[in-house]
Amino acid sequence: MRFAAVLNQDGGTLRTVDIFAFADRLRQTLEAAGHS
């Protein structure tokens, strides 16, 4: 299974989020669930 995520840092709630930390946490969560 493959996932693609488009993170628009300039819009919505992502404006106030550390985008690099968020992307890293997303990757860790997917890997922990068995996705690589």
mmCIF entry with sequence, helices, sheets and N, C-alpha, C, O atoms, coordinates in Angstrom:
data_MODEL
# 
_entry.id   MODEL 
# 
_entity.id                         1 
_entity.type                       polymer 
_entity.pdbx_number_of_molecules   1 
# 
_entity_poly.entity_id                      1 
_entity_poly.type                           'polypeptide(L)' 
_entity_poly.nstd_linkage                   no 
_entity_poly.nstd_monomer                   no 
_entity_poly.pdbx_seq_one_letter_code       MRFAAVLNQDGGTLRTVDIFAFADRLRQTLEAAGHS 
_entity_poly.pdbx_seq_one_letter_code_can   MRFAAVLNQDGGTLRTVDIFAFADRLRQTLEAAGHS 
_entity_poly.pdbx_strand_id                 A 
# 
loop_
_entity_poly_seq.entity_id 
_entity_poly_seq.num 
_entity_poly_seq.mon_id 
_entity_poly_seq.hetero 
1 1  MET n 
1 2  ARG n 
1 3  PHE n 
1 4  ALA n 
1 5  ALA n 
1 6  VAL n 
1 7  LEU n 
1 8  ASN n 
1 9  GLN n 
1 10 ASP n 
1 11 GLY n 
1 12 GLY n 
1 13 THR n 
1 14 LEU n 
1 15 ARG n 
1 16 THR n 
1 17 VAL n 
1 18 ASP n 
1 19 ILE n 
1 20 PHE n 
1 21 ALA n 
1 22 PHE n 
1 23 ALA n 
1 24 ASP n 
1 25 ARG n 
1 26 LEU n 
1 27 ARG n 
1 28 GLN n 
1 29 THR n 
1 30 LEU n 
1 31 GLU n 
1 32 ALA n 
1 33 ALA n 
1 34 GLY n 
1 35 HIS n 
1 36 SER n 
# 
_struct_asym.id          A 
_struct_asym.entity_id   1 
# 
loop_
_struct_conf.conf_type_id 
_struct_conf.id 
_struct_conf.pdbx_PDB_helix_id 
_struct_conf.beg_label_comp_id 
_struct_conf.beg_label_asym_id 
_struct_conf.beg_label_seq_id 
_struct_conf.pdbx_beg_PDB_ins_code 
_struct_conf.end_label_comp_id 
_struct_conf.end_label_asym_id 
_struct_conf.end_label_seq_id 
_struct_conf.pdbx_end_PDB_ins_code 
_struct_conf.beg_auth_comp_id 
_struct_conf.beg_auth_asym_id 
_struct_conf.beg_auth_seq_id 
_struct_conf.end_auth_comp_id 
_struct_conf.end_auth_asym_id 
_struct_conf.end_auth_seq_id 
_struct_conf.pdbx_PDB_helix_class 
_struct_conf.details 
_struct_conf.pdbx_PDB_helix_length 
HELX_P HELX_P1 AA1 GLY A 12 ? THR A 16 ? GLY A 12 THR A 16 5 ? 5  
HELX_P HELX_P2 AA2 ILE A 19 ? ALA A 32 ? ILE A 19 ALA A 32 1 ? 14 
# 
_struct_conf_type.id          HELX_P 
_struct_conf_type.criteria    ? 
_struct_conf_type.reference   ? 
# 
loop_
_atom_site.group_PDB 
_atom_site.id 
_atom_site.type_symbol 
_atom_site.label_atom_id 
_atom_site.label_alt_id 
_atom_site.label_comp_id 
_atom_site.label_asym_id 
_atom_site.label_entity_id 
_atom_site.label_seq_id 
_atom_site.pdbx_PDB_ins_code 
_atom_site.Cartn_x 
_atom_site.Cartn_y 
_atom_site.Cartn_z 
_atom_site.occupancy 
_atom_site.B_iso_or_equiv 
_atom_site.pdbx_formal_charge 
_atom_site.auth_seq_id 
_atom_site.auth_comp_id 
_atom_site.auth_asym_id 
_atom_site.auth_atom_id 
_atom_site.pdbx_PDB_model_num 
ATOM 1   N N  . MET A 1 1  ? 0.850  -1.163 0.000  1.00 0.00 ? 1  MET A N  1 
ATOM 2   C CA . MET A 1 1  ? 0.000  0.000  0.000  1.00 0.00 ? 1  MET A CA 1 
ATOM 3   C C  . MET A 1 1  ? 0.900  1.231  0.000  1.00 0.00 ? 1  MET A C  1 
ATOM 4   O O  . MET A 1 1  ? 1.901  1.276  0.715  1.00 0.00 ? 1  MET A O  1 
ATOM 5   N N  . ARG A 1 2  ? 0.545  2.211  -0.792 1.00 0.00 ? 2  ARG A N  1 
ATOM 6   C CA . ARG A 1 2  ? 1.322  3.449  -0.857 1.00 0.00 ? 2  ARG A CA 1 
ATOM 7   C C  . ARG A 1 2  ? 0.456  4.624  -0.422 1.00 0.00 ? 2  ARG A C  1 
ATOM 8   O O  . ARG A 1 2  ? -0.749 4.662  -0.673 1.00 0.00 ? 2  ARG A O  1 
ATOM 9   N N  . PHE A 1 3  ? 1.089  5.559  0.222  1.00 0.00 ? 3  PHE A N  1 
ATOM 10  C CA . PHE A 1 3  ? 0.414  6.780  0.641  1.00 0.00 ? 3  PHE A CA 1 
ATOM 11  C C  . PHE A 1 3  ? 1.124  7.967  0.020  1.00 0.00 ? 3  PHE A C  1 
ATOM 12  O O  . PHE A 1 3  ? 2.348  7.967  -0.111 1.00 0.00 ? 3  PHE A O  1 
ATOM 13  N N  . ALA A 1 4  ? 0.379  8.950  -0.351 1.00 0.00 ? 4  ALA A N  1 
ATOM 14  C CA . ALA A 1 4  ? 0.938  10.223 -0.801 1.00 0.00 ? 4  ALA A CA 1 
ATOM 15  C C  . ALA A 1 4  ? 0.260  11.313 0.006  1.00 0.00 ? 4  ALA A C  1 
ATOM 16  O O  . ALA A 1 4  ? -0.960 11.314 0.171  1.00 0.00 ? 4  ALA A O  1 
ATOM 17  N N  . ALA A 1 5  ? 1.049  12.226 0.498  1.00 0.00 ? 5  ALA A N  1 
ATOM 18  C CA . ALA A 1 5  ? 0.495  13.331 1.280  1.00 0.00 ? 5  ALA A CA 1 
ATOM 19  C C  . ALA A 1 5  ? 1.009  14.643 0.714  1.00 0.00 ? 5  ALA A C  1 
ATOM 20  O O  . ALA A 1 5  ? 2.209  14.808 0.493  1.00 0.00 ? 5  ALA A O  1 
ATOM 21  N N  . VAL A 1 6  ? 0.112  15.555 0.486  1.00 0.00 ? 6  VAL A N  1 
ATOM 22  C CA . VAL A 1 6  ? 0.469  16.896 0.052  1.00 0.00 ? 6  VAL A CA 1 
ATOM 23  C C  . VAL A 1 6  ? 0.164  17.818 1.219  1.00 0.00 ? 6  VAL A C  1 
ATOM 24  O O  . VAL A 1 6  ? -0.995 17.996 1.596  1.00 0.00 ? 6  VAL A O  1 
ATOM 25  N N  . LEU A 1 7  ? 1.201  18.399 1.783  1.00 0.00 ? 7  LEU A N  1 
ATOM 26  C CA . LEU A 1 7  ? 1.047  19.259 2.951  1.00 0.00 ? 7  LEU A CA 1 
ATOM 27  C C  . LEU A 1 7  ? 1.233  20.709 2.518  1.00 0.00 ? 7  LEU A C  1 
ATOM 28  O O  . LEU A 1 7  ? 2.343  21.123 2.185  1.00 0.00 ? 7  LEU A O  1 
ATOM 29  N N  . ASN A 1 8  ? 0.164  21.467 2.522  1.00 0.00 ? 8  ASN A N  1 
ATOM 30  C CA . ASN A 1 8  ? 0.198  22.868 2.128  1.00 0.00 ? 8  ASN A CA 1 
ATOM 31  C C  . ASN A 1 8  ? 0.437  23.716 3.373  1.00 0.00 ? 8  ASN A C  1 
ATOM 32  O O  . ASN A 1 8  ? -0.490 24.010 4.128  1.00 0.00 ? 8  ASN A O  1 
ATOM 33  N N  . GLN A 1 9  ? 1.680  24.098 3.571  1.00 0.00 ? 9  GLN A N  1 
ATOM 34  C CA . GLN A 1 9  ? 2.062  24.840 4.774  1.00 0.00 ? 9  GLN A CA 1 
ATOM 35  C C  . GLN A 1 9  ? 1.444  26.234 4.811  1.00 0.00 ? 9  GLN A C  1 
ATOM 36  O O  . GLN A 1 9  ? 1.318  26.821 5.886  1.00 0.00 ? 9  GLN A O  1 
ATOM 37  N N  . ASP A 1 10 ? 1.062  26.767 3.668  1.00 0.00 ? 10 ASP A N  1 
ATOM 38  C CA . ASP A 1 10 ? 0.539  28.133 3.610  1.00 0.00 ? 10 ASP A CA 1 
ATOM 39  C C  . ASP A 1 10 ? -0.959 28.223 3.866  1.00 0.00 ? 10 ASP A C  1 
ATOM 40  O O  . ASP A 1 10 ? -1.504 29.326 3.913  1.00 0.00 ? 10 ASP A O  1 
ATOM 41  N N  . GLY A 1 11 ? -1.627 27.106 4.030  1.00 0.00 ? 11 GLY A N  1 
ATOM 42  C CA . GLY A 1 11 ? -3.075 27.168 4.196  1.00 0.00 ? 11 GLY A CA 1 
ATOM 43  C C  . GLY A 1 11 ? -3.564 26.365 5.380  1.00 0.00 ? 11 GLY A C  1 
ATOM 44  O O  . GLY A 1 11 ? -2.910 25.420 5.821  1.00 0.00 ? 11 GLY A O  1 
ATOM 45  N N  . GLY A 1 12 ? -4.702 26.741 5.883  1.00 0.00 ? 12 GLY A N  1 
ATOM 46  C CA . GLY A 1 12 ? -5.350 25.989 6.955  1.00 0.00 ? 12 GLY A CA 1 
ATOM 47  C C  . GLY A 1 12 ? -4.561 25.972 8.248  1.00 0.00 ? 12 GLY A C  1 
ATOM 48  O O  . GLY A 1 12 ? -3.807 26.899 8.545  1.00 0.00 ? 12 GLY A O  1 
ATOM 49  N N  . THR A 1 13 ? -4.744 24.910 9.010  1.00 0.00 ? 13 THR A N  1 
ATOM 50  C CA . THR A 1 13 ? -4.106 24.813 10.325 1.00 0.00 ? 13 THR A CA 1 
ATOM 51  C C  . THR A 1 13 ? -2.619 24.516 10.235 1.00 0.00 ? 13 THR A C  1 
ATOM 52  O O  . THR A 1 13 ? -1.910 24.650 11.233 1.00 0.00 ? 13 THR A O  1 
ATOM 53  N N  . LEU A 1 14 ? -2.127 24.117 9.065  1.00 0.00 ? 14 LEU A N  1 
ATOM 54  C CA . LEU A 1 14 ? -0.700 23.826 8.935  1.00 0.00 ? 14 LEU A CA 1 
ATOM 55  C C  . LEU A 1 14 ? 0.167  25.081 9.009  1.00 0.00 ? 14 LEU A C  1 
ATOM 56  O O  . LEU A 1 14 ? 1.388  24.976 9.125  1.00 0.00 ? 14 LEU A O  1 
ATOM 57  N N  . ARG A 1 15 ? -0.438 26.254 8.945  1.00 0.00 ? 15 ARG A N  1 
ATOM 58  C CA . ARG A 1 15 ? 0.344  27.491 9.053  1.00 0.00 ? 15 ARG A CA 1 
ATOM 59  C C  . ARG A 1 15 ? 1.037  27.604 10.396 1.00 0.00 ? 15 ARG A C  1 
ATOM 60  O O  . ARG A 1 15 ? 2.100  28.218 10.495 1.00 0.00 ? 15 ARG A O  1 
ATOM 61  N N  . THR A 1 16 ? 0.450  27.019 11.434 1.00 0.00 ? 16 THR A N  1 
ATOM 62  C CA . THR A 1 16 ? 1.010  27.155 12.777 1.00 0.00 ? 16 THR A CA 1 
ATOM 63  C C  . THR A 1 16 ? 1.727  25.892 13.243 1.00 0.00 ? 16 THR A C  1 
ATOM 64  O O  . THR A 1 16 ? 2.098  25.791 14.412 1.00 0.00 ? 16 THR A O  1 
ATOM 65  N N  . VAL A 1 17 ? 1.926  24.931 12.350 1.00 0.00 ? 17 VAL A N  1 
ATOM 66  C CA . VAL A 1 17 ? 2.523  23.647 12.711 1.00 0.00 ? 17 VAL A CA 1 
ATOM 67  C C  . VAL A 1 17 ? 3.961  23.598 12.197 1.00 0.00 ? 17 VAL A C  1 
ATOM 68  O O  . VAL A 1 17 ? 4.258  24.103 11.115 1.00 0.00 ? 17 VAL A O  1 
ATOM 69  N N  . ASP A 1 18 ? 4.842  22.990 12.976 1.00 0.00 ? 18 ASP A N  1 
ATOM 70  C CA . ASP A 1 18 ? 6.198  22.697 12.497 1.00 0.00 ? 18 ASP A CA 1 
ATOM 71  C C  . ASP A 1 18 ? 6.061  21.593 11.449 1.00 0.00 ? 18 ASP A C  1 
ATOM 72  O O  . ASP A 1 18 ? 5.906  20.419 11.788 1.00 0.00 ? 18 ASP A O  1 
ATOM 73  N N  . ILE A 1 19 ? 6.119  21.977 10.186 1.00 0.00 ? 19 ILE A N  1 
ATOM 74  C CA . ILE A 1 19 ? 5.804  21.056 9.092  1.00 0.00 ? 19 ILE A CA 1 
ATOM 75  C C  . ILE A 1 19 ? 6.766  19.873 9.036  1.00 0.00 ? 19 ILE A C  1 
ATOM 76  O O  . ILE A 1 19 ? 6.359  18.764 8.689  1.00 0.00 ? 19 ILE A O  1 
ATOM 77  N N  . PHE A 1 20 ? 8.028  20.093 9.369  1.00 0.00 ? 20 PHE A N  1 
ATOM 78  C CA . PHE A 1 20 ? 9.002  19.006 9.321  1.00 0.00 ? 20 PHE A CA 1 
ATOM 79  C C  . PHE A 1 20 ? 8.754  18.003 10.444 1.00 0.00 ? 20 PHE A C  1 
ATOM 80  O O  . PHE A 1 20 ? 8.861  16.796 10.227 1.00 0.00 ? 20 PHE A O  1 
ATOM 81  N N  . ALA A 1 21 ? 8.430  18.479 11.620 1.00 0.00 ? 21 ALA A N  1 
ATOM 82  C CA . ALA A 1 21 ? 8.109  17.590 12.739 1.00 0.00 ? 21 ALA A CA 1 
ATOM 83  C C  . ALA A 1 21 ? 6.814  16.831 12.454 1.00 0.00 ? 21 ALA A C  1 
ATOM 84  O O  . ALA A 1 21 ? 6.702  15.647 12.772 1.00 0.00 ? 21 ALA A O  1 
ATOM 85  N N  . PHE A 1 22 ? 5.843  17.510 11.857 1.00 0.00 ? 22 PHE A N  1 
ATOM 86  C CA . PHE A 1 22 ? 4.571  16.871 11.519 1.00 0.00 ? 22 PHE A CA 1 
ATOM 87  C C  . PHE A 1 22 ? 4.787  15.754 10.496 1.00 0.00 ? 22 PHE A C  1 
ATOM 88  O O  . PHE A 1 22 ? 4.242  14.661 10.648 1.00 0.00 ? 22 PHE A O  1 
ATOM 89  N N  . ALA A 1 23 ? 5.574  16.022 9.464  1.00 0.00 ? 23 ALA A N  1 
ATOM 90  C CA . ALA A 1 23 ? 5.844  15.018 8.432  1.00 0.00 ? 23 ALA A CA 1 
ATOM 91  C C  . ALA A 1 23 ? 6.594  13.828 9.020  1.00 0.00 ? 23 ALA A C  1 
ATOM 92  O O  . ALA A 1 23 ? 6.327  12.684 8.654  1.00 0.00 ? 23 ALA A O  1 
ATOM 93  N N  . ASP A 1 24 ? 7.534  14.092 9.933  1.00 0.00 ? 24 ASP A N  1 
ATOM 94  C CA . ASP A 1 24 ? 8.277  13.010 10.570 1.00 0.00 ? 24 ASP A CA 1 
ATOM 95  C C  . ASP A 1 24 ? 7.355  12.149 11.426 1.00 0.00 ? 24 ASP A C  1 
ATOM 96  O O  . ASP A 1 24 ? 7.447  10.922 11.403 1.00 0.00 ? 24 ASP A O  1 
ATOM 97  N N  . ARG A 1 25 ? 6.473  12.787 12.173 1.00 0.00 ? 25 ARG A N  1 
ATOM 98  C CA . ARG A 1 25 ? 5.518  12.049 13.019 1.00 0.00 ? 25 ARG A CA 1 
ATOM 99  C C  . ARG A 1 25 ? 4.556  11.228 12.158 1.00 0.00 ? 25 ARG A C  1 
ATOM 100 O O  . ARG A 1 25 ? 4.210  10.102 12.514 1.00 0.00 ? 25 ARG A O  1 
ATOM 101 N N  . LEU A 1 26 ? 4.132  11.781 11.045 1.00 0.00 ? 26 LEU A N  1 
ATOM 102 C CA . LEU A 1 26 ? 3.264  11.056 10.116 1.00 0.00 ? 26 LEU A CA 1 
ATOM 103 C C  . LEU A 1 26 ? 3.971  9.811  9.592  1.00 0.00 ? 26 LEU A C  1 
ATOM 104 O O  . LEU A 1 26 ? 3.380  8.732  9.544  1.00 0.00 ? 26 LEU A O  1 
ATOM 105 N N  . ARG A 1 27 ? 5.231  9.957  9.200  1.00 0.00 ? 27 ARG A N  1 
ATOM 106 C CA . ARG A 1 27 ? 6.019  8.823  8.720  1.00 0.00 ? 27 ARG A CA 1 
ATOM 107 C C  . ARG A 1 27 ? 6.158  7.762  9.806  1.00 0.00 ? 27 ARG A C  1 
ATOM 108 O O  . ARG A 1 27 ? 5.982  6.574  9.537  1.00 0.00 ? 27 ARG A O  1 
ATOM 109 N N  . GLN A 1 28 ? 6.472  8.179  11.030 1.00 0.00 ? 28 GLN A N  1 
ATOM 110 C CA . GLN A 1 28 ? 6.624  7.235  12.140 1.00 0.00 ? 28 GLN A CA 1 
ATOM 111 C C  . GLN A 1 28 ? 5.319  6.488  12.418 1.00 0.00 ? 28 GLN A C  1 
ATOM 112 O O  . GLN A 1 28 ? 5.329  5.283  12.671 1.00 0.00 ? 28 GLN A O  1 
ATOM 113 N N  . THR A 1 29 ? 4.221  7.196  12.372 1.00 0.00 ? 29 THR A N  1 
ATOM 114 C CA . THR A 1 29 ? 2.917  6.580  12.633 1.00 0.00 ? 29 THR A CA 1 
ATOM 115 C C  . THR A 1 29 ? 2.589  5.526  11.580 1.00 0.00 ? 29 THR A C  1 
ATOM 116 O O  . THR A 1 29 ? 2.122  4.437  11.916 1.00 0.00 ? 29 THR A O  1 
ATOM 117 N N  . LEU A 1 30 ? 2.829  5.842  10.317 1.00 0.00 ? 30 LEU A N  1 
ATOM 118 C CA . LEU A 1 30 ? 2.549  4.885  9.247  1.00 0.00 ? 30 LEU A CA 1 
ATOM 119 C C  . LEU A 1 30 ? 3.472  3.676  9.330  1.00 0.00 ? 30 LEU A C  1 
ATOM 120 O O  . LEU A 1 30 ? 3.031  2.546  9.120  1.00 0.00 ? 30 LEU A O  1 
ATOM 121 N N  . GLU A 1 31 ? 4.758  3.902  9.638  1.00 0.00 ? 31 GLU A N  1 
ATOM 122 C CA . GLU A 1 31 ? 5.691  2.784  9.767  1.00 0.00 ? 31 GLU A CA 1 
ATOM 123 C C  . GLU A 1 31 ? 5.313  1.885  10.943 1.00 0.00 ? 31 GLU A C  1 
ATOM 124 O O  . GLU A 1 31 ? 5.407  0.662  10.841 1.00 0.00 ? 31 GLU A O  1 
ATOM 125 N N  . ALA A 1 32 ? 4.888  2.478  12.053 1.00 0.00 ? 32 ALA A N  1 
ATOM 126 C CA . ALA A 1 32 ? 4.488  1.696  13.227 1.00 0.00 ? 32 ALA A CA 1 
ATOM 127 C C  . ALA A 1 32 ? 3.256  0.838  12.928 1.00 0.00 ? 32 ALA A C  1 
ATOM 128 O O  . ALA A 1 32 ? 3.053  -0.207 13.546 1.00 0.00 ? 32 ALA A O  1 
ATOM 129 N N  . ALA A 1 33 ? 2.442  1.288  11.978 1.00 0.00 ? 33 ALA A N  1 
ATOM 130 C CA . ALA A 1 33 ? 1.247  0.538  11.592 1.00 0.00 ? 33 ALA A CA 1 
ATOM 131 C C  . ALA A 1 33 ? 1.553  -0.509 10.522 1.00 0.00 ? 33 ALA A C  1 
ATOM 132 O O  . ALA A 1 33 ? 0.649  -1.180 10.025 1.00 0.00 ? 33 ALA A O  1 
ATOM 133 N N  . GLY A 1 34 ? 2.844  -0.643 10.169 1.00 0.00 ? 34 GLY A N  1 
ATOM 134 C CA . GLY A 1 34 ? 3.237  -1.670 9.210  1.00 0.00 ? 34 GLY A CA 1 
ATOM 135 C C  . GLY A 1 34 ? 3.380  -1.195 7.783  1.00 0.00 ? 34 GLY A C  1 
ATOM 136 O O  . GLY A 1 34 ? 3.562  -2.011 6.880  1.00 0.00 ? 34 GLY A O  1 
ATOM 137 N N  . HIS A 1 35 ? 3.304  0.093  7.559  1.00 0.00 ? 35 HIS A N  1 
ATOM 138 C CA . HIS A 1 35 ? 3.467  0.647  6.214  1.00 0.00 ? 35 HIS A CA 1 
ATOM 139 C C  . HIS A 1 35 ? 4.896  1.160  6.084  1.00 0.00 ? 35 HIS A C  1 
ATOM 140 O O  . HIS A 1 35 ? 5.430  1.773  7.008  1.00 0.00 ? 35 HIS A O  1 
ATOM 141 N N  . SER A 1 36 ? 5.509  0.905  4.934  1.00 0.00 ? 36 SER A N  1 
ATOM 142 C CA . SER A 1 36 ? 6.882  1.384  4.750  1.00 0.00 ? 36 SER A CA 1 
ATOM 143 C C  . SER A 1 36 ? 6.995  2.231  3.508  1.00 0.00 ? 36 SER A C  1 
ATOM 144 O O  . SER A 1 36 ? 8.080  2.721  3.192  1.00 0.00 ? 36 SER A O  1 
# 
